[in-house]
């Protein structure tokens, strides 16, 4: 009953997350937009698991774990970058710029 | 329209508004709080999809642990209040075009019903959802027999045991990596 609307909501949230990653320059906000996209994917996993078995729900747990690990390491990297540059703005992180 | 659908659309609208506010707020702390509201709305949607345990985990792990970590780092680095970090208009146009293309290409998902899923999986239009999607029915039976948590715990510690152990290894690696990165100057 809610399968179609859930998948559509998932697609819309994923699209908003993509916009966020592309238009922001603050690295931490970009991280948050990535979390938003992971959440959107979780929603479609859960919606489909109602009809396709429990595997989708188990996969949501794995996605949550990977997201937690990614947040921990990513934010540690952000702190290291901030110590170096006094900023987490992507326009200052340009060592590989030609 | 049933009550469940009305509540679903309330949560869906709240999630979309929260997500739009999250990417447009100038202050990172405001962004983080809007993201918390999105995650709370999604937890409500999970409960409506009969995944109550996932909804609880969403509140505890995402809205609780991960977002507190984000807020902690934003406040530790004293971000926000300065100039806007949003890119100019060309970036916005490009981003909206790219994400619009992604979303439109997925727009057909909105018309999916269990029967259509069954038709595409089985390759014939005669078999309905009640014949093809047996795993979903097994999940419903498992939930009735063992409860919401038990229905997930049994495959998690059974057929998915090795991925589960690898997840533990991943968390250990992440903890060690985070400590090493944050400890000294790199």
Interface residues (C-beta under 8 A of the other chain):
Chain A: X1 X2 X3 X4 X5 X6 X7 X8 X9 X10 X11 X12 X13 X14 X15 X16 X17 X18 X19 X20 X22 X23 X24 X25 X26 X28 X29 X31 X32 X33 X35 X36 X39 X42 X43 X46 X47 X48 X49 X50 X51 X52 X53 X54 X55 X57 X58 X60 X61 X62 X64 X65 X66 X67 X68 X69 X70 X71 X72 X73 X75 X76 X77 X78 X79 X80 X82 X83 X88 X89
Chain B: X2 X4 X5 X8 X9 X12 X15 X16 X19 X20 X22 X23 X28 X31 X32 X35 X38 X39 X42 X45 X46 X48 X49 X50 X51 X53 X54 X57 X58 X61 X62 X65 X66 X69 X70 X73 X74 X76 X77 X79 X85 X86 X87 X91 X92 X94 X95 X96 X98 X99 X100 X102 X103 X106 X107 X109 X110 X111 X112 X113 X114 X117 X118 X129 X133 X135 X136 X138 X139 X142 X151 X152 X155 X156 X160 X163 X167 X170 X171 X173 X174 X175 X177 X178 X179 X181 X182 X185 X186
